[in-house]
Amino acid sequence: MVLMTASIAVDSPLRRMVESTATDYWNDSCATAELEYAVARGATGGTSNPVIVGEVMRKEREHWVPRVRELMTANPHWSETELTWALIEAMGVRGAAILEPVFKAEDGRKGRLSLQTNPANYRTPDRMVEQAVRFSALAPNVQVKFPCTVEGLEAVEEATARGVVPNVTVAFTVSQCIAAAEAIERGLRRHEAAGGDTSRFNPVCSLMIGRLDDWVRFLVDRDAIALHPDAANWAGIATFKRAYGIYRERGYRTRLLAAAYRSRLHWTELVGGDIVMTMPHAWQVRFNESGIDPVERIDVPVDPHLVDDLLRRVPDFRRAYEPDGLPPADYLAFGPMARTLRIFIAGYHDLQATVRDIMLPNPEVAPA
């Protein structure tokens, strides 16, 4: 149950869900106003990545453009890369401060802000670990995102062993979720063997259910598949529920996190699980104004006819759904994985371009 924080508690369907079930939700952004809205309505965490930071730059331009200029003045020889990461870290620290009352009220078990390691380093575990350790020292309630690549999981184990609280992201399959939980377990055991305390860790594995749905729809159109018209809406949910069942059976200390919201099904069908939902602000508002009372449905199976149709007609769904469906050697070749990593890396480069425009304004463009 969420304890009172510095924010004034506001009754809402999402707050009632958090207070009456094992399910938590996070704000899928570090934007100040959005985080404050979410915390007031029961949110217990928040997230960041280069794409999100770029969005926050546009929403909070009056705050962050002067901040970048201050950093430029204080560090006259910094490159745009150094300034970009200083911006990302500053934004993360600001978000973590908003969540600090939750962190304190929950005795450190909730109330964290997730910062993402450089998405371009998805093949370089040492760089991910180095950055994760740095992020973890920025504030006591920072959690660190790693991609669910082979190298990312190597980094997850090592960083967890060093005391970093992990969030494995860019996962789309049951097999990836299992591999992530196993890597985190190894890291937790190593940290404990070295005398560390893991009782306040809240590791998560982010299964991007909406992006899996998107990929199924793309394949249906590209390959002219005669899939049941409702089936694509349930691909991510079916995969999530299967992974959740395995997590419960095996007693992993990692919690599954549902990400990439596309419909109300991504909320209503997962309520009741000992999980986390990370929701963009617009979806939170939509759900809070829906009049829907949250009812526990995590154990309600997806229509087996829809699952069977997906399994028979969409090979990539089978790869996502079966516990051994996607071997580690194939992670980077899996469609939604490659697509999402490319989006995150492009977002990072776009963010650098935004910082570049502040450092070195384009003379061919009129000032904003």
C-alpha positions in Angstrom: 0.0 0.0 0.0 1.2 3.5 -0.8 1.9 5.6 2.3 1.2 9.3 2.3 3.9 11.5 0.6 4.5 15.2 0.4 1.9 15.3 -2.4 -1.7 15.7 -1.6 -3.3 12.3 -2.2 -6.0 12.3 -5.0 -8.6 9.6 -5.3 -8.5 7.9 -8.7 -8.8 4.4 -10.2 -5.0 4.1 -10.4 -4.6 5.0 -6.7 -7.4 2.5 -5.8 -5.6 -0.1 -7.7 -2.3 0.5 -5.9 -4.0 0.6 -2.5 -6.1 -2.5 -2.9 -3.9 -4.8 -5.0 -0.3 -5.9 -5.3 0.1 -3.9 -8.5 2.2 -0.7 -8.6 2.4 1.9 -11.4 5.1 4.3 -12.5 5.0 7.5 -14.5 6.7 6.8 -17.8 8.5 10.1 -17.9 10.6 12.4 -15.7 8.6 15.5 -16.6 8.0 17.5 -13.4 4.3 18.2 -13.7 3.6 14.7 -14.9 5.5 13.1 -12.0 3.7 15.2 -9.5 0.3 14.3 -11.0 1.3 10.6 -10.9 2.6 10.6 -7.3 -0.5 12.3 -6.1 -2.5 9.5 -7.6 -0.5 6.6 -6.2 2.5 6.2 -8.5 5.6 4.7 -6.9 8.3 5.3 -9.5 9.2 7.0 -12.8 11.3 6.5 -15.8 13.7 8.2 -18.2 15.5 7.5 -21.4 17.0 9.7 -24.2 13.7 9.8 -26.1 11.9 10.9 -22.9 14.5 13.5 -22.1 14.0 15.0 -25.5 10.3 15.2 -24.9 10.8 16.8 -21.5 13.2 19.3 -23.2 10.3 20.4 -25.4 7.8 20.5 -22.5 10.1 22.3 -20.0 12.2 24.3 -22.4 12.1 27.4 -20.1 13.8 25.4 -17.4 16.3 23.2 -19.3 17.7 25.5 -22.0 19.1 27.9 -19.4 20.4 24.9 -17.4 22.3 23.7 -20.5 23.7 27.1 -20.9 24.8 27.2 -17.2 26.6 23.9 -17.7 28.3 25.2 -20.8 29.5 28.3 -18.9 30.7 26.2 -16.0 32.4 23.6 -18.2 33.7 25.6 -21.3 35.6 22.6 -22.8 32.9 20.0 -22.5 31.8 18.4 -25.7 28.1 18.1 -26.8 28.2 14.5 -25.6 29.3 15.5 -22.1 26.7 18.2 -22.0 24.0 15.8 -23.2 24.8 13.3 -20.4 25.0 16.1 -17.8 21.5 17.1 -18.9 20.2 13.5 -18.7 21.7 13.2 -15.2 20.3 16.5 -14.0 16.9 15.7 -15.3 17.1 12.3 -13.5 18.1 13.8 -10.2 15.2 16.3 -10.4 12.8 13.5 -11.0 14.3 11.4 -8.2 13.7 14.3 -5.8 10.0 14.3 -6.6 9.9 10.6 -5.8 12.0 10.9 -2.7 9.0 11.1 -0.3 7.7 7.9 -1.7 11.2 6.3 -1.4 11.3 7.3 2.3 7.7 6.4 3.1 8.3 2.9 1.6 11.6 2.4 3.4 13.5 2.4 0.1 11.6 -0.4 -1.5 9.7 1.9 -3.9 10.0 5.5 -5.2 12.8 5.1 -7.7 13.6 6.9 -10.9 15.0 4.8 -13.7 17.8 6.2 -15.8 18.8 4.4 -19.0 22.4 3.6 -19.9 23.6 4.9 -23.3 21.5 2.8 -25.8 24.4 2.9 -28.2 26.4 0.8 -25.8 24.1 -2.2 -26.2 27.1 -4.5 -27.1 29.6 -3.1 -24.6 29.0 -4.5 -21.0 31.9 -2.7 -19.4 30.7 0.8 -20.5 27.1 -0.1 -19.3 28.4 -1.1 -15.9 30.6 2.0 -15.5 27.7 4.3 -16.4 25.3 2.3 -14.1 27.6 2.7 -11.1 27.8 6.4 -11.8 24.1 6.8 -12.1 23.5 4.9 -9.0 25.5 7.4 -7.0 23.5 10.4 -8.3 20.7 9.9 -5.8 19.8 7.1 -3.3 16.6 6.3 -5.3 18.0 5.9 -8.8 17.4 2.7 -10.6 19.3 1.9 -13.8 18.1 0.5 -17.1 20.0 -2.0 -19.2 18.9 -3.4 -22.6 18.0 -7.1 -22.7 20.8 -8.0 -25.0 23.4 -10.7 -24.3 25.9 -8.1 -23.3 23.2 -6.1 -21.4 22.5 -9.1 -19.3 26.2 -9.6 -18.6 26.2 -6.0 -17.4 23.1 -6.4 -15.3 24.6 -9.2 -13.3 27.9 -7.3 -12.7 26.2 -4.0 -11.9 23.7 -5.7 -9.5 26.6 -7.4 -7.8 28.0 -4.0 -7.2 24.8 -2.7 -5.6 23.0 -1.1 -8.6 19.2 -1.6 -8.6 18.5 -2.8 -12.2 15.7 -2.3 -14.6 16.1 -4.6 -17.6 14.4 -3.0 -20.6 13.8 -3.6 -24.3 12.4 -7.1 -23.6 9.7 -8.6 -25.8 9.7 -12.3 -25.1 9.2 -14.8 -22.2 12.7 -16.2 -22.8 14.2 -12.7 -22.4 12.3 -12.2 -19.2 13.5 -15.5 -17.8 17.1 -14.7 -18.8 16.8 -11.2 -17.2 15.5 -12.6 -13.9 18.3 -15.2 -13.8 21.0 -12.6 -14.4 19.5 -10.4 -11.7 19.4 -13.4 -9.3 23.0 -14.1 -9.9 23.9 -10.5 -9.3 21.8 -10.4 -6.1 23.5 -13.6 -4.7 26.9 -12.1 -5.5 26.0 -8.9 -3.8 24.8 -10.8 -0.7 27.8 -13.0 -0.6 30.0 -9.9 -0.5 28.0 -8.7 2.6 25.5 -6.4 0.7 21.9 -5.9 1.7 19.4 -6.6 -1.1 16.3 -6.2 1.1 15.4 -2.8 -0.4 16.2 -3.7 -4.0 13.2 -3.6 -6.3 14.6 -5.0 -9.6 12.2 -5.1 -12.6 12.2 -6.5 -16.1 10.3 -4.3 -18.6 8.3 -6.3 -21.1 7.2 -3.9 -23.9 3.8 -5.4 -24.5 2.6 -2.5 -26.7 5.6 -2.7 -29.0 5.1 -6.5 -29.4 1.5 -5.8 -30.4 2.8 -3.2 -32.9 5.1 -5.7 -34.4 2.4 -8.3 -34.8 0.2 -5.8 -36.6 3.2 -4.8 -38.8 3.7 -8.5 -39.8 0.0 -9.0 -40.4 0.1 -6.2 -42.9 3.4 -6.9 -44.4 2.9 -10.7 -44.9 -0.9 -10.5 -45.6 -1.7 -12.8 -42.6 -5.4 -13.6 -42.1 -5.2 -13.2 -38.3 -8.3 -12.8 -36.2 -8.9 -9.0 -36.0 -8.8 -9.0 -32.2 -5.7 -11.2 -31.8 -3.0 -8.6 -32.2 -4.4 -6.6 -29.3 -3.7 -9.5 -27.0 -0.3 -10.6 -28.1 1.6 -8.6 -25.5 -0.9 -9.4 -22.7 -0.7 -13.1 -23.4 3.1 -13.0 -23.4 3.2 -11.0 -20.2 0.8 -13.4 -18.4 2.8 -16.4 -19.4 6.0 -14.8 -18.2 4.3 -13.7 -15.0 3.2 -17.3 -14.3 6.8 -18.5 -14.7 8.1 -15.8 -12.4 5.6 -16.8 -9.7 6.5 -20.5 -10.1 10.2 -19.9 -9.8 10.1 -17.2 -7.1 12.2 -14.7 -8.8 12.9 -11.5 -6.8 12.5 -9.5 -10.0 9.1 -8.0 -10.8 7.7 -7.8 -14.3 6.9 -4.3 -15.6 4.4 -3.7 -18.4 5.5 -1.0 -20.7 4.5 0.7 -24.0 0.8 1.3 -23.5 -1.5 1.1 -26.5 -5.0 0.4 -25.0 -6.9 0.1 -21.8 -6.4 -3.7 -22.0 -2.8 -3.1 -21.0 -4.1 -1.8 -17.7 -7.3 -3.7 -17.0 -6.1 -7.2 -17.9 -3.0 -7.0 -15.7 -4.5 -5.6 -12.5 -3.8 -7.7 -9.4 -0.4 -9.0 -10.3 2.6 -8.3 -8.1 3.9 -6.2 -11.0 4.6 -2.7 -12.1 2.9 -0.8 -14.9 4.8 2.2 -16.4 2.2 4.5 -18.0 2.7 7.7 -20.1 0.9 10.7 -18.6 -1.8 10.8 -21.3 -2.8 7.2 -20.5 -2.9 7.9 -16.8 -5.3 10.7 -17.4 -7.4 8.6 -19.7 -7.6 5.8 -17.1 -8.3 8.1 -14.2 -11.1 9.7 -16.0 -12.6 6.5 -17.3 -14.8 5.7 -14.4 -13.5 2.1 -14.5 -12.9 0.5 -11.1 -9.8 -1.8 -11.2 -10.7 -5.4 -10.9 -8.1 -8.2 -10.5 -7.7 -9.9 -13.8 -4.1 -11.0 -13.9 -5.2 -14.7 -13.5 -7.9 -14.5 -16.2 -6.4 -16.3 -19.2 -6.4 -14.7 -22.7 -9.0 -16.4 -25.0 -7.2 -19.6 -26.0 -8.7 -19.3 -29.5 -6.9 -16.0 -30.0 -3.6 -17.3 -28.6 -3.9 -20.4 -30.9 -4.5 -18.2 -33.9 -1.4 -16.1 -33.0 0.7 -19.2 -32.5 -0.4 -20.8 -35.8 -0.2 -17.7 -38.0 2.6 -15.5 -36.6 5.9 -17.2 -36.0 7.4 -14.2 -34.2 4.6 -14.5 -31.6 5.6 -18.1 -31.0 9.1 -16.8 -30.5 7.8 -14.3 -27.9 5.4 -16.6 -26.2 7.3 -19.9 -25.7 9.7 -20.0 -22.8 12.5 -21.2 -25.1 11.2 -19.4 -28.2 14.0 -17.0 -28.7 17.6 -18.1 -28.0 20.0 -15.4 -26.8 22.0 -15.5 -30.1 18.8 -14.3 -31.8 17.9 -11.4 -29.5 19.3 -8.6 -31.8 17.7 -10.2 -34.9 14.2 -10.2 -33.4 12.1 -7.6 -35.1 10.7 -5.5 -32.2 14.0 -5.7 -30.4 16.0 -4.2 -33.4 13.3 -1.7 -34.1 13.2 -0.4 -30.5 16.9 -0.2 -30.0 17.1 1.8 -33.3 14.5 4.2 -32.0 16.3 4.7 -28.7 19.7 5.2 -30.4 18.1 7.7 -32.8 16.5 9.4 -29.8 19.9 9.7 -28.2 21.3 11.3 -31.4 18.3 13.6 -31.7 18.9 14.7 -28.1 22.6 15.5 -28.9 21.4 17.5 -31.8 19.1 19.5 -29.5 22.0 20.2 -27.2 24.1 21.2 -30.2 21.5 23.7 -31.3 21.8 25.4 -27.9 25.7 25.3 -28.0 26.0 26.3 -31.6 22.7 27.8 -32.9 22.0 27.3 -36.6 22.4 30.7 -38.3 19.9 29.7 -41.0 17.0 29.2 -38.5 15.3 32.1 -36.7 15.6 32.0 -32.9 12.7 30.4 -31.2 
